[in-house]
């Protein structure tokens, strides 16, 4: 367990520093360098937060499925922990995606939510699907069965994410703008560069939080293991 804790914590400070610098640079570019969008004006700048958050969140869900598959394949609990943390963090980020999306929708469309907008509704469906993950996981007390069933859920739900995304992209009737699509003619160079740096910053932030939580939970598990061993030795000595 010590080795796992050290592996998870390795490079954490450098990663956190890189995430901080990248995000500060990205937000400085958003407010002081990139132009206001012609139609939406200043409110469009929330795009540089909302879209990277959404992409990183969906990738985190898929990563949770990949880690779950590795847990089923190898039977090693470390993959279950990695899957759990990835999904746990993605759920928290998904809340931020929904909030920023609602703010953007209110400013652009005059409504906090548009139910006939497939991008919004599909993301909400994914969020509600994964909101079932933790209640289902912790309803199972046996650690081995918990890890196995949680991995199955993660794999199935993780496979649903790209299928759902592809279905939305193929939909014909939608109002959500394809900001990154080729049909819009693409973004100006300054906006695209800012978006890419924001995307990098959000990715580094997710990786930092993921490694930090893995390190914390690994240390907690090791501490619990030491306490249980001490309790067993104490009981054995008292019995003798």
C-alpha positions, 0 to 999 in steps of 0.5 A: 500500500505504501508503494501505491500511495507513493506512485499516486502522489509522484509528481503531484506538486509539479502537476498542480503547479502546471495546472495553476499556471495554465489556468491563470494564463488561459483566463488572462487570455479570455478576459484580456486578449480574445475578442468578444463574439459578434452575436453573443458579446461578452457572455460568450466567454463562458464558452472557454470554461463550459466546453472544456469542463464538459469535454473533460467530464465526459472523458473522465466518465470514459476513463472510469469505464476503462479503469473498470474494465481493467479491474474486471480483467486483472482483479486488482483493487487499485483499478477499482479505486482509480475508476471510483475517483475518476467517476467521483470527480467527473460527477462534481465537474458535471454539476459545474457544467450544468450550472455554466450551461444554464447561465449561458442558455439564459444569456443567449436564449432567455431561458435557463433550460431548453428541453428540446435541445439535445446537447443539454438533455443528453448531458443531463441524461449522462449526469443522472445515469452516473448519479446512480453510481455511488448509491448502487456501489455503497449499497453493496457491503462486500468489498469484492462484490462492490468492486466487481459490480461497480466496474460493470456499471462503469464499463456499461455507462462509459460505453454509453457516453460516446454512443450518446455523444455520436447520436447527438452529433448526428441529430438534425434538429438542434439549436445548440451551436456547434462552436467547434464544428466545421460548418461555422467556418471555425474560430479565429486563431486567438479564440482557438488558441485560448480554447486549447489552452483552457482545455489543457488547463482543465485536463491538468486540473482533473489529473491533479485532483485525481492524483490528489484524491487517489493519494489521500484515499490510498493513505487512508486505506493504509492507515485503516489497515495498520489499525486493523493489524494493531487491533488483531495483534492486541486481541491475540496478546490479550487472549494469550 
